[in-house]
Amino acid sequence: MSRDPHSPASAHPDPRGTPESAPAGKPALLSQRTALILFIAVATGIGIGVLTFFSGKSYPKAVIAGVVAVGGCAAGLHNLID
């Protein structure tokens, strides 16, 4: 049976036309959640490290601040993002 062209479209799309959730090949190395958490944590750590360097002109302090920021941010985002 064909649908009347003037009737509204179905709210539920045809499930046969949807692609698979994962390709049949290799599984992903990281989940999307893990990749997001690591990306945000590393970006935050780089930002904190740069700001720390500009404030004190000390490479060791900047590296330590950046690494601590990455660890704290990753742990916090792990608990925050479900």
C-alpha positions as CSV (number, residue, x, y, z in Angstrom):
1,M,0.0,0.0,0.0
2,S,1.2,3.4,-0.8
3,R,0.9,6.4,1.5
4,D,-1.4,9.2,0.6
5,P,0.8,12.1,-0.6
6,H,-1.2,14.6,1.5
7,S,-1.0,12.8,4.8
8,P,1.7,13.6,7.3
9,A,4.9,11.6,7.4
10,S,5.3,8.8,9.9
11,A,6.9,9.8,13.2
12,H,9.0,6.6,13.2
13,P,11.3,6.2,10.2
14,D,11.7,2.8,8.6
15,P,14.2,0.8,10.7
16,R,15.4,-1.1,7.6
17,G,16.9,2.0,6.1
18,T,19.0,3.0,9.1
19,P,22.7,2.2,8.9
20,E,24.4,-0.2,11.4
21,S,25.7,1.4,14.7
22,A,29.2,0.1,14.1
23,P,31.0,-1.1,11.0
24,A,31.6,-4.8,10.7
25,G,35.4,-4.3,10.7
26,K,37.6,-3.4,13.7
27,P,36.0,-2.1,16.9
28,A,36.7,1.5,17.8
29,L,39.9,2.2,19.8
30,L,38.2,4.6,22.1
31,S,34.5,5.2,22.8
32,Q,33.1,8.6,22.0
33,R,32.7,9.4,25.7
34,T,36.3,8.6,26.4
35,A,37.5,10.6,23.4
36,L,35.4,13.6,24.5
37,I,36.7,13.4,28.1
38,L,40.3,13.2,27.0
39,F,40.0,16.0,24.4
40,I,38.4,18.4,26.9
41,A,40.9,17.4,29.6
42,V,44.0,17.9,27.3
43,A,42.7,21.2,26.0
44,T,42.1,22.4,29.5
45,G,45.6,21.3,30.6
46,I,47.2,23.1,27.7
47,G,45.3,26.2,28.5
48,I,46.2,26.1,32.2
49,G,49.9,25.3,31.3
50,V,50.1,28.3,28.9
51,L,48.5,30.7,31.4
52,T,50.8,29.4,34.2
53,F,53.8,29.9,32.0
54,F,52.8,33.5,31.1
55,S,52.3,34.3,34.7
56,G,55.6,33.0,36.0
57,K,57.9,32.3,33.0
58,S,58.7,28.9,34.5
59,Y,58.5,25.8,32.3
60,P,58.5,23.3,35.2
61,K,55.6,25.0,37.0
62,A,53.7,25.3,33.7
63,V,54.1,21.6,33.0
64,I,53.2,20.5,36.5
65,A,50.1,22.8,36.5
66,G,49.1,21.4,33.1
67,V,49.5,17.8,34.1
68,V,47.6,18.3,37.3
69,A,44.8,20.1,35.4
70,V,44.5,17.2,32.9
71,G,44.3,14.7,35.7
72,G,41.7,16.7,37.7
73,C,39.6,17.5,34.7
74,A,39.6,13.9,33.4
75,A,38.5,12.6,36.8
76,G,35.8,15.3,37.1
77,L,34.5,14.8,33.6
78,H,34.4,11.1,34.1
79,N,32.1,11.5,37.0
80,L,30.1,14.3,35.3
81,I,29.5,12.8,31.9
82,D,27.3,9.7,32.0
